[in-house]
């Protein structure tokens, strides 16, 4: 997704692979093809933002393999009341 007001930036949201199809490099392929399509259709984009849960080591490794660099870390806390 590219926000209309910032042509040089895009967001790559979820990369989902069904559990019974994992382990076949589908996440890597989906992400790589998405980036190729983005470059072909939106050549002004220079920065792509994506994110993953810290415990998702597999997808974090894919992001690093493709060339993404960690820019920030976010923490979320929860307390159940009642």
mmCIF file of the N, C-alpha and C atoms, coordinates in Angstrom:
data_MODEL
# 
_entry.id   MODEL 
# 
loop_
_atom_site.group_PDB 
_atom_site.id 
_atom_site.type_symbol 
_atom_site.label_atom_id 
_atom_site.label_alt_id 
_atom_site.label_comp_id 
_atom_site.label_asym_id 
_atom_site.label_entity_id 
_atom_site.label_seq_id 
_atom_site.pdbx_PDB_ins_code 
_atom_site.Cartn_x 
_atom_site.Cartn_y 
_atom_site.Cartn_z 
_atom_site.occupancy 
_atom_site.B_iso_or_equiv 
_atom_site.pdbx_formal_charge 
_atom_site.auth_seq_id 
_atom_site.auth_comp_id 
_atom_site.auth_asym_id 
_atom_site.auth_atom_id 
_atom_site.pdbx_PDB_model_num 
ATOM 1   N N  . UNK A 1 1  ? 0.843   -1.172  0.000   1.00 0.00 ? 1  UNK A N  1 
ATOM 2   C CA . UNK A 1 1  ? 0.000   0.000   0.000   1.00 0.00 ? 1  UNK A CA 1 
ATOM 3   C C  . UNK A 1 1  ? 0.889   1.235   0.000   1.00 0.00 ? 1  UNK A C  1 
ATOM 4   N N  . UNK A 1 2  ? 0.570   2.183   -0.836  1.00 0.00 ? 2  UNK A N  1 
ATOM 5   C CA . UNK A 1 2  ? 1.308   3.440   -0.861  1.00 0.00 ? 2  UNK A CA 1 
ATOM 6   C C  . UNK A 1 2  ? 0.366   4.563   -0.450  1.00 0.00 ? 2  UNK A C  1 
ATOM 7   N N  . UNK A 1 3  ? 0.729   5.299   0.593   1.00 0.00 ? 3  UNK A N  1 
ATOM 8   C CA . UNK A 1 3  ? -0.120  6.426   0.988   1.00 0.00 ? 3  UNK A CA 1 
ATOM 9   C C  . UNK A 1 3  ? -0.046  7.525   -0.065  1.00 0.00 ? 3  UNK A C  1 
ATOM 10  N N  . UNK A 1 4  ? -1.183  8.062   -0.441  1.00 0.00 ? 4  UNK A N  1 
ATOM 11  C CA . UNK A 1 4  ? -1.245  9.042   -1.513  1.00 0.00 ? 4  UNK A CA 1 
ATOM 12  C C  . UNK A 1 4  ? -0.398  10.275  -1.292  1.00 0.00 ? 4  UNK A C  1 
ATOM 13  N N  . UNK A 1 5  ? -0.216  10.682  -0.064  1.00 0.00 ? 5  UNK A N  1 
ATOM 14  C CA . UNK A 1 5  ? 0.525   11.908  0.224   1.00 0.00 ? 5  UNK A CA 1 
ATOM 15  C C  . UNK A 1 5  ? 2.036   11.692  0.308   1.00 0.00 ? 5  UNK A C  1 
ATOM 16  N N  . UNK A 1 6  ? 2.511   10.457  0.255   1.00 0.00 ? 6  UNK A N  1 
ATOM 17  C CA . UNK A 1 6  ? 3.950   10.175  0.354   1.00 0.00 ? 6  UNK A CA 1 
ATOM 18  C C  . UNK A 1 6  ? 4.329   9.137   -0.697  1.00 0.00 ? 6  UNK A C  1 
ATOM 19  N N  . UNK A 1 7  ? 4.552   9.593   -1.905  1.00 0.00 ? 7  UNK A N  1 
ATOM 20  C CA . UNK A 1 7  ? 4.789   8.692   -3.033  1.00 0.00 ? 7  UNK A CA 1 
ATOM 21  C C  . UNK A 1 7  ? 6.064   7.862   -2.878  1.00 0.00 ? 7  UNK A C  1 
ATOM 22  N N  . UNK A 1 8  ? 7.018   8.305   -2.080  1.00 0.00 ? 8  UNK A N  1 
ATOM 23  C CA . UNK A 1 8  ? 8.290   7.589   -1.956  1.00 0.00 ? 8  UNK A CA 1 
ATOM 24  C C  . UNK A 1 8  ? 8.251   6.513   -0.873  1.00 0.00 ? 8  UNK A C  1 
ATOM 25  N N  . UNK A 1 9  ? 7.094   6.303   -0.224  1.00 0.00 ? 9  UNK A N  1 
ATOM 26  C CA . UNK A 1 9  ? 7.002   5.358   0.884   1.00 0.00 ? 9  UNK A CA 1 
ATOM 27  C C  . UNK A 1 9  ? 5.857   4.380   0.644   1.00 0.00 ? 9  UNK A C  1 
ATOM 28  N N  . UNK A 1 10 ? 6.054   3.134   1.067   1.00 0.00 ? 10 UNK A N  1 
ATOM 29  C CA . UNK A 1 10 ? 5.004   2.121   0.962   1.00 0.00 ? 10 UNK A CA 1 
ATOM 30  C C  . UNK A 1 10 ? 5.019   1.266   2.220   1.00 0.00 ? 10 UNK A C  1 
ATOM 31  N N  . UNK A 1 11 ? 3.907   0.597   2.467   1.00 0.00 ? 11 UNK A N  1 
ATOM 32  C CA . UNK A 1 11 ? 3.774   -0.323  3.590   1.00 0.00 ? 11 UNK A CA 1 
ATOM 33  C C  . UNK A 1 11 ? 3.497   -1.721  3.055   1.00 0.00 ? 11 UNK A C  1 
ATOM 34  N N  . UNK A 1 12 ? 4.220   -2.696  3.541   1.00 0.00 ? 12 UNK A N  1 
ATOM 35  C CA . UNK A 1 12 ? 3.954   -4.090  3.202   1.00 0.00 ? 12 UNK A CA 1 
ATOM 36  C C  . UNK A 1 12 ? 3.399   -4.718  4.460   1.00 0.00 ? 12 UNK A C  1 
ATOM 37  N N  . UNK A 1 13 ? 2.103   -4.969  4.438   1.00 0.00 ? 13 UNK A N  1 
ATOM 38  C CA . UNK A 1 13 ? 1.424   -5.492  5.625   1.00 0.00 ? 13 UNK A CA 1 
ATOM 39  C C  . UNK A 1 13 ? 1.680   -6.988  5.785   1.00 0.00 ? 13 UNK A C  1 
ATOM 40  N N  . UNK A 1 14 ? 0.695   -7.754  6.057   1.00 0.00 ? 14 UNK A N  1 
ATOM 41  C CA . UNK A 1 14 ? 0.850   -9.165  6.416   1.00 0.00 ? 14 UNK A CA 1 
ATOM 42  C C  . UNK A 1 14 ? 1.298   -10.043 5.251   1.00 0.00 ? 14 UNK A C  1 
ATOM 43  N N  . UNK A 1 15 ? 2.172   -10.972 5.569   1.00 0.00 ? 15 UNK A N  1 
ATOM 44  C CA . UNK A 1 15 ? 2.542   -12.045 4.652   1.00 0.00 ? 15 UNK A CA 1 
ATOM 45  C C  . UNK A 1 15 ? 2.066   -13.326 5.316   1.00 0.00 ? 15 UNK A C  1 
ATOM 46  N N  . UNK A 1 16 ? 1.007   -13.899 4.783   1.00 0.00 ? 16 UNK A N  1 
ATOM 47  C CA . UNK A 1 16 ? 0.384   -15.053 5.431   1.00 0.00 ? 16 UNK A CA 1 
ATOM 48  C C  . UNK A 1 16 ? 0.603   -16.319 4.612   1.00 0.00 ? 16 UNK A C  1 
ATOM 49  N N  . UNK A 1 17 ? 0.989   -17.384 5.310   1.00 0.00 ? 17 UNK A N  1 
ATOM 50  C CA . UNK A 1 17 ? 1.126   -18.703 4.695   1.00 0.00 ? 17 UNK A CA 1 
ATOM 51  C C  . UNK A 1 17 ? 0.415   -19.689 5.616   1.00 0.00 ? 17 UNK A C  1 
ATOM 52  N N  . UNK A 1 18 ? -0.492  -20.452 5.047   1.00 0.00 ? 18 UNK A N  1 
ATOM 53  C CA . UNK A 1 18 ? -1.205  -21.452 5.853   1.00 0.00 ? 18 UNK A CA 1 
ATOM 54  C C  . UNK A 1 18 ? -0.213  -22.405 6.501   1.00 0.00 ? 18 UNK A C  1 
ATOM 55  N N  . UNK A 1 19 ? -0.536  -22.828 7.720   1.00 0.00 ? 19 UNK A N  1 
ATOM 56  C CA . UNK A 1 19 ? 0.370   -23.687 8.485   1.00 0.00 ? 19 UNK A CA 1 
ATOM 57  C C  . UNK A 1 19 ? 0.777   -24.940 7.714   1.00 0.00 ? 19 UNK A C  1 
ATOM 58  N N  . UNK A 1 20 ? -0.150  -25.549 6.977   1.00 0.00 ? 20 UNK A N  1 
ATOM 59  C CA . UNK A 1 20 ? 0.180   -26.787 6.263   1.00 0.00 ? 20 UNK A CA 1 
ATOM 60  C C  . UNK A 1 20 ? 1.014   -26.554 5.006   1.00 0.00 ? 20 UNK A C  1 
ATOM 61  N N  . UNK A 1 21 ? 1.297   -25.292 4.672   1.00 0.00 ? 21 UNK A N  1 
ATOM 62  C CA . UNK A 1 21 ? 2.148   -24.978 3.516   1.00 0.00 ? 21 UNK A CA 1 
ATOM 63  C C  . UNK A 1 21 ? 3.462   -24.310 3.923   1.00 0.00 ? 21 UNK A C  1 
ATOM 64  N N  . UNK A 1 22 ? 3.692   -24.172 5.210   1.00 0.00 ? 22 UNK A N  1 
ATOM 65  C CA . UNK A 1 22 ? 4.926   -23.528 5.676   1.00 0.00 ? 22 UNK A CA 1 
ATOM 66  C C  . UNK A 1 22 ? 6.125   -24.433 5.462   1.00 0.00 ? 22 UNK A C  1 
ATOM 67  N N  . UNK A 1 23 ? 7.295   -23.792 5.420   1.00 0.00 ? 23 UNK A N  1 
ATOM 68  C CA . UNK A 1 23 ? 8.524   -24.554 5.236   1.00 0.00 ? 23 UNK A CA 1 
ATOM 69  C C  . UNK A 1 23 ? 8.886   -24.769 3.773   1.00 0.00 ? 23 UNK A C  1 
ATOM 70  N N  . UNK A 1 24 ? 8.205   -24.079 2.865   1.00 0.00 ? 24 UNK A N  1 
ATOM 71  C CA . UNK A 1 24 ? 8.461   -24.238 1.428   1.00 0.00 ? 24 UNK A CA 1 
ATOM 72  C C  . UNK A 1 24 ? 8.921   -22.924 0.791   1.00 0.00 ? 24 UNK A C  1 
ATOM 73  N N  . UNK A 1 25 ? 9.363   -21.989 1.598   1.00 0.00 ? 25 UNK A N  1 
ATOM 74  C CA . UNK A 1 25 ? 9.843   -20.675 1.137   1.00 0.00 ? 25 UNK A CA 1 
ATOM 75  C C  . UNK A 1 25 ? 8.755   -19.814 0.516   1.00 0.00 ? 25 UNK A C  1 
ATOM 76  N N  . UNK A 1 26 ? 7.485   -20.110 0.802   1.00 0.00 ? 26 UNK A N  1 
ATOM 77  C CA . UNK A 1 26 ? 6.396   -19.324 0.224   1.00 0.00 ? 26 UNK A CA 1 
ATOM 78  C C  . UNK A 1 26 ? 6.381   -17.895 0.759   1.00 0.00 ? 26 UNK A C  1 
ATOM 79  N N  . UNK A 1 27 ? 6.671   -17.696 2.046   1.00 0.00 ? 27 UNK A N  1 
ATOM 80  C CA . UNK A 1 27 ? 6.726   -16.347 2.613   1.00 0.00 ? 27 UNK A CA 1 
ATOM 81  C C  . UNK A 1 27 ? 7.774   -15.500 1.902   1.00 0.00 ? 27 UNK A C  1 
ATOM 82  N N  . UNK A 1 28 ? 8.934   -16.082 1.685   1.00 0.00 ? 28 UNK A N  1 
ATOM 83  C CA . UNK A 1 28 ? 10.007  -15.382 0.962   1.00 0.00 ? 28 UNK A CA 1 
ATOM 84  C C  . UNK A 1 28 ? 9.572   -15.053 -0.465  1.00 0.00 ? 28 UNK A C  1 
ATOM 85  N N  . UNK A 1 29 ? 8.980   -16.009 -1.145  1.00 0.00 ? 29 UNK A N  1 
ATOM 86  C CA . UNK A 1 29 ? 8.557   -15.794 -2.532  1.00 0.00 ? 29 UNK A CA 1 
ATOM 87  C C  . UNK A 1 29 ? 7.469   -14.723 -2.625  1.00 0.00 ? 29 UNK A C  1 
ATOM 88  N N  . UNK A 1 30 ? 6.486   -14.785 -1.739  1.00 0.00 ? 30 UNK A N  1 
ATOM 89  C CA . UNK A 1 30 ? 5.406   -13.797 -1.754  1.00 0.00 ? 30 UNK A CA 1 
ATOM 90  C C  . UNK A 1 30 ? 5.975   -12.403 -1.520  1.00 0.00 ? 30 UNK A C  1 
ATOM 91  N N  . UNK A 1 31 ? 6.849   -12.281 -0.546  1.00 0.00 ? 31 UNK A N  1 
ATOM 92  C CA . UNK A 1 31 ? 7.409   -10.973 -0.226  1.00 0.00 ? 31 UNK A CA 1 
ATOM 93  C C  . UNK A 1 31 ? 8.279   -10.449 -1.377  1.00 0.00 ? 31 UNK A C  1 
ATOM 94  N N  . UNK A 1 32 ? 9.081   -11.311 -1.981  1.00 0.00 ? 32 UNK A N  1 
ATOM 95  C CA . UNK A 1 32 ? 9.952   -10.903 -3.082  1.00 0.00 ? 32 UNK A CA 1 
ATOM 96  C C  . UNK A 1 32 ? 9.132   -10.477 -4.306  1.00 0.00 ? 32 UNK A C  1 
ATOM 97  N N  . UNK A 1 33 ? 8.103   -11.240 -4.653  1.00 0.00 ? 33 UNK A N  1 
ATOM 98  C CA . UNK A 1 33 ? 7.265   -10.887 -5.802  1.00 0.00 ? 33 UNK A CA 1 
ATOM 99  C C  . UNK A 1 33 ? 6.526   -9.584  -5.530  1.00 0.00 ? 33 UNK A C  1 
ATOM 100 N N  . UNK A 1 34 ? 6.048   -9.391  -4.294  1.00 0.00 ? 34 UNK A N  1 
ATOM 101 C CA . UNK A 1 34 ? 5.388   -8.138  -3.920  1.00 0.00 ? 34 UNK A CA 1 
ATOM 102 C C  . UNK A 1 34 ? 6.320   -6.950  -4.144  1.00 0.00 ? 34 UNK A C  1 
ATOM 103 N N  . UNK A 1 35 ? 7.574   -7.086  -3.727  1.00 0.00 ? 35 UNK A N  1 
ATOM 104 C CA . UNK A 1 35 ? 8.535   -5.995  -3.889  1.00 0.00 ? 35 UNK A CA 1 
ATOM 105 C C  . UNK A 1 35 ? 8.855   -5.738  -5.355  1.00 0.00 ? 35 UNK A C  1 
ATOM 106 N N  . UNK A 1 36 ? 8.937   -6.794  -6.162  1.00 0.00 ? 36 UNK A N  1 
ATOM 107 C CA . UNK A 1 36 ? 9.165   -6.622  -7.602  1.00 0.00 ? 36 UNK A CA 1 
ATOM 108 C C  . UNK A 1 36 ? 7.986   -5.897  -8.249  1.00 0.00 ? 36 UNK A C  1 
ATOM 109 N N  . UNK A 1 37 ? 6.770   -6.285  -7.894  1.00 0.00 ? 37 UNK A N  1 
ATOM 110 C CA . UNK A 1 37 ? 5.578   -5.638  -8.437  1.00 0.00 ? 37 UNK A CA 1 
ATOM 111 C C  . UNK A 1 37 ? 5.511   -4.177  -8.009  1.00 0.00 ? 37 UNK A C  1 
ATOM 112 N N  . UNK A 1 38 ? 5.848   -3.920  -6.761  1.00 0.00 ? 38 UNK A N  1 
ATOM 113 C CA . UNK A 1 38 ? 5.863   -2.544  -6.264  1.00 0.00 ? 38 UNK A CA 1 
ATOM 114 C C  . UNK A 1 38 ? 6.856   -1.694  -7.060  1.00 0.00 ? 38 UNK A C  1 
ATOM 115 N N  . UNK A 1 39 ? 8.048   -2.209  -7.289  1.00 0.00 ? 39 UNK A N  1 
ATOM 116 C CA . UNK A 1 39 ? 9.066   -1.466  -8.040  1.00 0.00 ? 39 UNK A CA 1 
ATOM 117 C C  . UNK A 1 39 ? 8.617   -1.192  -9.471  1.00 0.00 ? 39 UNK A C  1 
ATOM 118 N N  . UNK A 1 40 ? 7.921   -2.156  -10.074 1.00 0.00 ? 40 UNK A N  1 
ATOM 119 C CA . UNK A 1 40 ? 7.474   -1.992  -11.455 1.00 0.00 ? 40 UNK A CA 1 
ATOM 120 C C  . UNK A 1 40 ? 6.306   -1.010  -11.577 1.00 0.00 ? 40 UNK A C  1 
ATOM 121 N N  . UNK A 1 41 ? 5.422   -1.004  -10.581 1.00 0.00 ? 41 UNK A N  1 
ATOM 122 C CA . UNK A 1 41 ? 4.209   -0.180  -10.674 1.00 0.00 ? 41 UNK A CA 1 
ATOM 123 C C  . UNK A 1 41 ? 4.323   1.158   -9.962  1.00 0.00 ? 41 UNK A C  1 
ATOM 124 N N  . UNK A 1 42 ? 5.272   1.274   -9.036  1.00 0.00 ? 42 UNK A N  1 
ATOM 125 C CA . UNK A 1 42 ? 5.455   2.509   -8.262  1.00 0.00 ? 42 UNK A CA 1 
ATOM 126 C C  . UNK A 1 42 ? 6.943   2.827   -8.164  1.00 0.00 ? 42 UNK A C  1 
ATOM 127 N N  . UNK A 1 43 ? 7.580   3.205   -9.263  1.00 0.00 ? 43 UNK A N  1 
ATOM 128 C CA . UNK A 1 43 ? 9.029   3.412   -9.253  1.00 0.00 ? 43 UNK A CA 1 
ATOM 129 C C  . UNK A 1 43 ? 9.498   4.544   -8.340  1.00 0.00 ? 43 UNK A C  1 
ATOM 130 N N  . UNK A 1 44 ? 8.596   5.413   -7.886  1.00 0.00 ? 44 UNK A N  1 
ATOM 131 C CA . UNK A 1 44 ? 8.991   6.506   -6.990  1.00 0.00 ? 44 UNK A CA 1 
ATOM 132 C C  . UNK A 1 44 ? 9.240   6.026   -5.561  1.00 0.00 ? 44 UNK A C  1 
ATOM 133 N N  . UNK A 1 45 ? 8.760   4.835   -5.224  1.00 0.00 ? 45 UNK A N  1 
ATOM 134 C CA . UNK A 1 45 ? 8.907   4.320   -3.855  1.00 0.00 ? 45 UNK A CA 1 
ATOM 135 C C  . UNK A 1 45 ? 10.369  4.039   -3.564  1.00 0.00 ? 45 UNK A C  1 
ATOM 136 N N  . UNK A 1 46 ? 10.860  4.591   -2.469  1.00 0.00 ? 46 UNK A N  1 
ATOM 137 C CA . UNK A 1 46 ? 12.244  4.407   -2.044  1.00 0.00 ? 46 UNK A CA 1 
ATOM 138 C C  . UNK A 1 46 ? 12.353  3.751   -0.669  1.00 0.00 ? 46 UNK A C  1 
ATOM 139 N N  . UNK A 1 47 ? 11.239  3.664   0.049   1.00 0.00 ? 47 UNK A N  1 
ATOM 140 C CA . UNK A 1 47 ? 11.254  3.109   1.400   1.00 0.00 ? 47 UNK A CA 1 
ATOM 141 C C  . UNK A 1 47 ? 10.009  2.259   1.597   1.00 0.00 ? 47 UNK A C  1 
ATOM 142 N N  . UNK A 1 48 ? 10.211  1.036   2.091   1.00 0.00 ? 48 UNK A N  1 
ATOM 143 C CA . UNK A 1 48 ? 9.098   0.131   2.373   1.00 0.00 ? 48 UNK A CA 1 
ATOM 144 C C  . UNK A 1 48 ? 9.139   -0.211  3.847   1.00 0.00 ? 48 UNK A C  1 
ATOM 145 N N  . UNK A 1 49 ? 8.021   -0.013  4.529   1.00 0.00 ? 49 UNK A N  1 
ATOM 146 C CA . UNK A 1 49 ? 7.902   -0.345  5.945   1.00 0.00 ? 49 UNK A CA 1 
ATOM 147 C C  . UNK A 1 49 ? 7.155   -1.671  6.083   1.00 0.00 ? 49 UNK A C  1 
ATOM 148 N N  . UNK A 1 50 ? 7.675   -2.546  6.914   1.00 0.00 ? 50 UNK A N  1 
ATOM 149 C CA . UNK A 1 50 ? 7.009   -3.800  7.239   1.00 0.00 ? 50 UNK A CA 1 
ATOM 150 C C  . UNK A 1 50 ? 7.280   -4.091  8.708   1.00 0.00 ? 50 UNK A C  1 
ATOM 151 N N  . UNK A 1 51 ? 6.631   -5.065  9.274   1.00 0.00 ? 51 UNK A N  1 
ATOM 152 C CA . UNK A 1 51 ? 6.836   -5.372  10.694  1.00 0.00 ? 51 UNK A CA 1 
ATOM 153 C C  . UNK A 1 51 ? 6.459   -6.811  10.957  1.00 0.00 ? 51 UNK A C  1 
ATOM 154 N N  . UNK A 1 52 ? 7.000   -7.321  12.059  1.00 0.00 ? 52 UNK A N  1 
ATOM 155 C CA . UNK A 1 52 ? 6.731   -8.688  12.489  1.00 0.00 ? 52 UNK A CA 1 
ATOM 156 C C  . UNK A 1 52 ? 6.825   -8.769  13.991  1.00 0.00 ? 52 UNK A C  1 
ATOM 157 N N  . UNK A 1 53 ? 6.163   -9.761  14.538  1.00 0.00 ? 53 UNK A N  1 
ATOM 158 C CA . UNK A 1 53 ? 6.281   -10.037 15.962  1.00 0.00 ? 53 UNK A CA 1 
ATOM 159 C C  . UNK A 1 53 ? 7.705   -10.494 16.258  1.00 0.00 ? 53 UNK A C  1 
ATOM 160 N N  . UNK A 1 54 ? 8.220   -10.081 17.393  1.00 0.00 ? 54 UNK A N  1 
ATOM 161 C CA . UNK A 1 54 ? 9.576   -10.447 17.782  1.00 0.00 ? 54 UNK A CA 1 
ATOM 162 C C  . UNK A 1 54 ? 9.803   -11.938 17.880  1.00 0.00 ? 54 UNK A C  1 
ATOM 163 N N  . UNK A 1 55 ? 8.751   -12.706 18.172  1.00 0.00 ? 55 UNK A N  1 
ATOM 164 C CA . UNK A 1 55 ? 8.901   -14.161 18.293  1.00 0.00 ? 55 UNK A CA 1 
ATOM 165 C C  . UNK A 1 55 ? 8.825   -14.882 16.941  1.00 0.00 ? 55 UNK A C  1 
ATOM 166 N N  . UNK A 1 56 ? 8.561   -14.138 15.856  1.00 0.00 ? 56 UNK A N  1 
ATOM 167 C CA . UNK A 1 56 ? 8.475   -14.749 14.527  1.00 0.00 ? 56 UNK A CA 1 
ATOM 168 C C  . UNK A 1 56 ? 9.854   -14.722 13.858  1.00 0.00 ? 56 UNK A C  1 
ATOM 169 N N  . UNK A 1 57 ? 10.754  -15.529 14.389  1.00 0.00 ? 57 UNK A N  1 
ATOM 170 C CA . UNK A 1 57 ? 12.142  -15.539 13.922  1.00 0.00 ? 57 UNK A CA 1 
ATOM 171 C C  . UNK A 1 57 ? 12.247  -15.877 12.436  1.00 0.00 ? 57 UNK A C  1 
ATOM 172 N N  . UNK A 1 58 ? 11.382  -16.742 11.947  1.00 0.00 ? 58 UNK A N  1 
ATOM 173 C CA . UNK A 1 58 ? 11.443  -17.142 10.547  1.00 0.00 ? 58 UNK A CA 1 
ATOM 174 C C  . UNK A 1 58 ? 11.193  -15.948 9.621   1.00 0.00 ? 58 UNK A C  1 
ATOM 175 N N  . UNK A 1 59 ? 10.121  -15.192 9.871   1.00 0.00 ? 59 UNK A N  1 
ATOM 176 C CA . UNK A 1 59 ? 9.820   -14.048 8.999   1.00 0.00 ? 59 UNK A CA 1 
ATOM 177 C C  . UNK A 1 59 ? 10.806  -12.911 9.224   1.00 0.00 ? 59 UNK A C  1 
ATOM 178 N N  . UNK A 1 60 ? 11.307  -12.744 10.425  1.00 0.00 ? 60 UNK A N  1 
ATOM 179 C CA . UNK A 1 60 ? 12.342  -11.741 10.654  1.00 0.00 ? 60 UNK A CA 1 
ATOM 180 C C  . UNK A 1 60 ? 13.588  -12.075 9.833   1.00 0.00 ? 60 UNK A C  1 
ATOM 181 N N  . UNK A 1 61 ? 13.937  -13.353 9.768   1.00 0.00 ? 61 UNK A N  1 
ATOM 182 C CA . UNK A 1 61 ? 15.089  -13.776 8.960   1.00 0.00 ? 61 UNK A CA 1 
ATOM 183 C C  . UNK A 1 61 ? 14.840  -13.527 7.475   1.00 0.00 ? 61 UNK A C  1 
ATOM 184 N N  . UNK A 1 62 ? 13.602  -13.762 7.020   1.00 0.00 ? 62 UNK A N  1 
ATOM 185 C CA . UNK A 1 62 ? 13.255  -13.478 5.622   1.00 0.00 ? 62 UNK A CA 1 
ATOM 186 C C  . UNK A 1 62 ? 13.427  -11.994 5.344   1.00 0.00 ? 62 UNK A C  1 
ATOM 187 N N  . UNK A 1 63 ? 12.912  -11.147 6.235   1.00 0.00 ? 63 UNK A N  1 
ATOM 188 C CA . UNK A 1 63 ? 13.037  -9.697  6.035   1.00 0.00 ? 63 UNK A CA 1 
ATOM 189 C C  . UNK A 1 63 ? 14.507  -9.285  5.942   1.00 0.00 ? 63 UNK A C  1 
ATOM 190 N N  . UNK A 1 64 ? 15.334  -9.800  6.818   1.00 0.00 ? 64 UNK A N  1 
ATOM 191 C CA . UNK A 1 64 ? 16.758  -9.464  6.786   1.00 0.00 ? 64 UNK A CA 1 
ATOM 192 C C  . UNK A 1 64 ? 17.403  -9.991  5.507   1.00 0.00 ? 64 UNK A C  1 
ATOM 193 N N  . UNK A 1 65 ? 17.026  -11.182 5.082   1.00 0.00 ? 65 UNK A N  1 
ATOM 194 C CA . UNK A 1 65 ? 17.571  -11.778 3.858   1.00 0.00 ? 65 UNK A CA 1 
ATOM 195 C C  . UNK A 1 65 ? 17.242  -10.916 2.633   1.00 0.00 ? 65 UNK A C  1 
ATOM 196 N N  . UNK A 1 66 ? 16.043  -10.365 2.595   1.00 0.00 ? 66 UNK A N  1 
ATOM 197 C CA . UNK A 1 66 ? 15.621  -9.525  1.471   1.00 0.00 ? 66 UNK A CA 1 
ATOM 198 C C  . UNK A 1 66 ? 16.290  -8.150  1.522   1.00 0.00 ? 66 UNK A C  1 
ATOM 199 N N  . UNK A 1 67 ? 16.756  -7.744  2.691   1.00 0.00 ? 67 UNK A N  1 
ATOM 200 C CA . UNK A 1 67 ? 17.446  -6.460  2.790   1.00 0.00 ? 67 UNK A CA 1 
ATOM 201 C C  . UNK A 1 67 ? 16.798  -5.441  3.695   1.00 0.00 ? 67 UNK A C  1 
ATOM 202 N N  . UNK A 1 68 ? 15.731  -5.829  4.395   1.00 0.00 ? 68 UNK A N  1 
ATOM 203 C CA . UNK A 1 68 ? 15.125  -4.919  5.367   1.00 0.00 ? 68 UNK A CA 1 
ATOM 204 C C  . UNK A 1 68 ? 16.056  -4.778  6.565   1.00 0.00 ? 68 UNK A C  1 
ATOM 205 N N  . UNK A 1 69 ? 16.050  -3.608  7.169   1.00 0.00 ? 69 UNK A N  1 
ATOM 206 C CA . UNK A 1 69 ? 16.842  -3.351  8.382   1.00 0.00 ? 69 UNK A CA 1 
ATOM 207 C C  . UNK A 1 69 ? 15.890  -2.930  9.494   1.00 0.00 ? 69 UNK A C  1 
ATOM 208 N N  . UNK A 1 70 ? 16.148  -3.402  10.695  1.00 0.00 ? 70 UNK A N  1 
ATOM 209 C CA . UNK A 1 70 ? 15.298  -3.052  11.829  1.00 0.00 ? 70 UNK A CA 1 
ATOM 210 C C  . UNK A 1 70 ? 15.402  -1.557  12.104  1.00 0.00 ? 70 UNK A C  1 
ATOM 211 N N  . UNK A 1 71 ? 14.251  -0.917  12.192  1.00 0.00 ? 71 UNK A N  1 
ATOM 212 C CA . UNK A 1 71 ? 14.214  0.528   12.423  1.00 0.00 ? 71 UNK A CA 1 
ATOM 213 C C  . UNK A 1 71 ? 13.700  0.860   13.819  1.00 0.00 ? 71 UNK A C  1 
ATOM 214 N N  . UNK A 1 72 ? 12.887  -0.013  14.386  1.00 0.00 ? 72 UNK A N  1 
ATOM 215 C CA . UNK A 1 72 ? 12.349  0.259   15.718  1.00 0.00 ? 72 UNK A CA 1 
ATOM 216 C C  . UNK A 1 72 ? 11.798  -1.024  16.321  1.00 0.00 ? 72 UNK A C  1 
ATOM 217 N N  . UNK A 1 73 ? 11.517  -0.958  17.601  1.00 0.00 ? 73 UNK A N  1 
ATOM 218 C CA . UNK A 1 73 ? 10.911  -2.061  18.331  1.00 0.00 ? 73 UNK A CA 1 
ATOM 219 C C  . UNK A 1 73 ? 9.733   -1.505  19.113  1.00 0.00 ? 73 UNK A C  1 
ATOM 220 N N  . UNK A 1 74 ? 8.658   -2.263  19.151  1.00 0.00 ? 74 UNK A N  1 
ATOM 221 C CA . UNK A 1 74 ? 7.465   -1.830  19.874  1.00 0.00 ? 74 UNK A CA 1 
ATOM 222 C C  . UNK A 1 74 ? 7.096   -2.900  20.885  1.00 0.00 ? 74 UNK A C  1 
ATOM 223 N N  . UNK A 1 75 ? 6.705   -2.483  22.056  1.00 0.00 ? 75 UNK A N  1 
ATOM 224 C CA . UNK A 1 75 ? 6.259   -3.415  23.082  1.00 0.00 ? 75 UNK A CA 1 
ATOM 225 C C  . UNK A 1 75 ? 4.805   -3.155  23.439  1.00 0.00 ? 75 UNK A C  1 
ATOM 226 N N  . UNK A 1 76 ? 4.097   -4.220  23.699  1.00 0.00 ? 76 UNK A N  1 
ATOM 227 C CA . UNK A 1 76 ? 2.698   -4.104  24.095  1.00 0.00 ? 76 UNK A CA 1 
ATOM 228 C C  . UNK A 1 76 ? 2.514   -4.900  25.377  1.00 0.00 ? 76 UNK A C  1 
ATOM 229 N N  . UNK A 1 77 ? 1.850   -4.292  26.332  1.00 0.00 ? 77 UNK A N  1 
ATOM 230 C CA . UNK A 1 77 ? 1.607   -4.935  27.620  1.00 0.00 ? 77 UNK A CA 1 
ATOM 231 C C  . UNK A 1 77 ? 0.108   -5.076  27.822  1.00 0.00 ? 77 UNK A C  1 
ATOM 232 N N  . UNK A 1 78 ? -0.272  -6.091  28.580  1.00 0.00 ? 78 UNK A N  1 
ATOM 233 C CA . UNK A 1 78 ? -1.679  -6.324  28.847  1.00 0.00 ? 78 UNK A CA 1 
ATOM 234 C C  . UNK A 1 78 ? -1.862  -6.711  30.298  1.00 0.00 ? 78 UNK A C  1 
ATOM 235 N N  . UNK A 1 79 ? -2.922  -6.198  30.889  1.00 0.00 ? 79 UNK A N  1 
ATOM 236 C CA . UNK A 1 79 ? -3.295  -6.606  32.241  1.00 0.00 ? 79 UNK A CA 1 
ATOM 237 C C  . UNK A 1 79 ? -4.766  -6.898  32.241  1.00 0.00 ? 79 UNK A C  1 
ATOM 238 N N  . UNK A 1 80 ? -5.120  -8.071  32.680  1.00 0.00 ? 80 UNK A N  1 
ATOM 239 C CA . UNK A 1 80 ? -6.534  -8.454  32.751  1.00 0.00 ? 80 UNK A CA 1 
ATOM 240 C C  . UNK A 1 80 ? -7.124  -7.935  34.054  1.00 0.00 ? 80 UNK A C  1 
ATOM 241 N N  . UNK A 1 81 ? -8.263  -7.309  33.955  1.00 0.00 ? 81 UNK A N  1 
ATOM 242 C CA . UNK A 1 81 ? -8.951  -6.746  35.123  1.00 0.00 ? 81 UNK A CA 1 
ATOM 243 C C  . UNK A 1 81 ? -10.147 -7.621  35.471  1.00 0.00 ? 81 UNK A C  1 
ATOM 244 N N  . UNK A 1 82 ? -10.455 -7.627  36.747  1.00 0.00 ? 82 UNK A N  1 
ATOM 245 C CA . UNK A 1 82 ? -11.675 -8.320  37.185  1.00 0.00 ? 82 UNK A CA 1 
ATOM 246 C C  . UNK A 1 82 ? -11.407 -9.726  37.473  1.00 0.00 ? 82 UNK A C  1 
# 
